[in-house]
Amino acid sequence: MNTEIKQTDVELIQGDITKAEVDAIVNAANSELIGGGGVDGAIRRAGGAAIENACAEIRRREGGCPTGKAVITPGGDLYAKYVIHTAGPVWEGGNSGEAELLASCYQESLRLTIGNDIQSIAFPSISTGVYGYPTEKAAVVALTAVKEFVLQSNAVPTTIQFILFDEATHTCYVDALHTLNF
Ligand code: AR6
């Protein structure tokens, strides 16, 4: 599934983000930047000590990464040169600012591509695992946030991938892309 917005290619792929051949991959982290399970665990295992060392330094310097914000580290042993860590919201029913925080994760991550020479970036489905955000809703928020960033910013990566681990998640993003009329 490919679609063109301006000069940016948005791709929805089913697969494992640790294998992505892009300049930066995004990690669905926690605000403490302490390694967890899910995609966070997979990225840290594949990337090795360079990621944990850089996260430890950010923890010392800044205390972590508040929900909705993003920080950048080297990619270590990954193909990707960088990992952008963002802390998604925990789903609490939808009336606690979850959608705004989730949109912010995507936009703050994209903002970090500027100045770091990142032409291609891959996102997982942030918050829809352990954090319990309903995937249909999260897909709409994610794609809308990316679309807004692309339309508003002058410096945008040429390739933005969503790498969705399982078929059900991939289907939700494909449906959302159609609904949003990208
Ligand atoms: N590639 C792509 N997507 C993946 C992969 C992978 N290798 N592995 C899992 N996913 P989750 P969250 C999908 O739980 O909900 C961690 O412990 C997964 O199927 O990883 O934001 C952190 O440290 C799901 O669709 O992230 C935090 O504490 C999506 O990635 C907390 O979990 C997100 O699931 C963050 O929870």
Residues whose N, C-alpha, C, O or C-beta is under 5 A from the ligand:
A	BS01	AR6	G15 D16 I17 T18 A28 A29 N30 I34 G35 G36 G37 G38 V39 D40 A42 G88 P124 S125 I126 S127 T128 G129 V130 Y131 G132 I163 L164 F165 T169
